[in-house]
Amino acid sequence: MAGLEAFDFILFGGSGDLAMRKLLPALYYRHRDSADTTGWRIVGVGRQAFSRAAYLELAHEHCRQHIPAKDFNPAAWNAFAQRLDYLQLDATNAADYQALAAKLVDAETRVRVFYLATAPSLFAGICAHLQTAGLVTPDSRVVLEKPLGRDTASARQINDDVGAIFAEQQIFRIDHYLGKETVQNLIALRFGNVLFEPLWNRFWVRDVQITIAETVGVESRGEFYDNTGALRDMVQNHLLQLLCIVAMEPPTNIEADSMRDEKLKVLRALRPIVGGDVAARTVRGQYRAGAIGHRPVPGYVDEPGICAGTHTETFVAIKAELGNWRWAGVPFYLRTGKRMQERLAEIVINFRAVPHPMLRTASGEATNRLVISLQPNEGLRLDLMAKVPGEGMNAQPISLDVALSQTYQTRQWDAYERLIMDVIHGNLSLFMRRDEQDAAWQWVEPILQAWAQGGQTLKSYPAGTWGPTASSALIARDGNAWHEEG
Ligand code: BG6
């Protein structure tokens, strides 16, 4: 990566959960590991009245919690803290932006990043105020956190408003799943090897499963989550982006628009799930009280910030299909949920059984499977059939297993480290273009509408399980089963 130029990083929502948990730790790491950071300036911006010292204290307290002790070096922190400042600003008050302008007055030619870690309802207003205050320079970029809007119409409105002020190449719509090392490794695996491409199609792939399971509940974000639900929070963005990387055609290069053109084609090829299909192809669930490990946890309705009588889903499973030459007829099973049995994020490619079974196997069929693990450990595993030692010719699966942390002994970057650096360098490859995001909303919207009209009952599941039984039934109808379901 090229040396870092001087930049100003203006972090709206500067004292919020995302800033404290992810963004400041990511900036700390990059600062600690970069050779020249003399030109860095980070300004947390928020409504709360903190002095600079109080803000640094807050940041210190949180970063210590979120950065492992072995990586938290007091000298490195002190050096980083010198780059950090705070400004109290009401994002809806035009006059407050003058104070921001005063802080940045000497720096019109520097790269300027406005990171909006706020509610999407504030995005348009913030951008308008930035422009009025003369803060939008040619080298400015704006980062928009997800979910962007609640549906196609609201997302279009935000995109129109932000797009009136920033050019498309200045807009970084972030999906932190694309910053995960294993997701980029999937791109390398598919397009850096000849091995998989001939098999990567409907002739050899039986089904694809994408799971993002979390053991956490809604934590301190009850109100946000209750207004959002798992389909908007996880499927519209993270799961669909993973699906795009699995299913896209090889781009001609890794430039932003080559990649985004191919992802867009995948999103447009998704078969719409509408009307009666919604009940047959989707499952929505909500957790009730249960146990994670051996620790009892409350049900969703008893979490702080959740409305009485809520119908918000904390679990979604969907059978998606692509209407294109490569993938027609191959089910892409998507599943995500809170308070599940394990924290697990993985992509599983199940290949078809061998056409002519000569060997005896315990499972009855000889199959291969590729598992791309994103969480809790990053790795790749290829299951192959091999002969059982000894007499006879019986086969059983063995695994070629690569734990990326062992292959590369270096610390794995957090997704936000990679993406923040990409923003500073102006590299859009791992960010969503407007038309991509629009296509994702258009696919999700009929499902949201059908659910709102009672098109799918909310199934309850005990916390600490793999979700409602309807989720297993959804995939069992095709003769398949979720990978490693316990
Ligand atoms: C966020 C969602 O985008 O992703 C959260 O808003 C979710 O609800 C989080 O917990 C999961 O991210 P990760 O990287 O911890 O799997």
Residues whose N, C-alpha, C, O or C-beta is under 5 A from the ligand:
A	BS01	BG6	D233
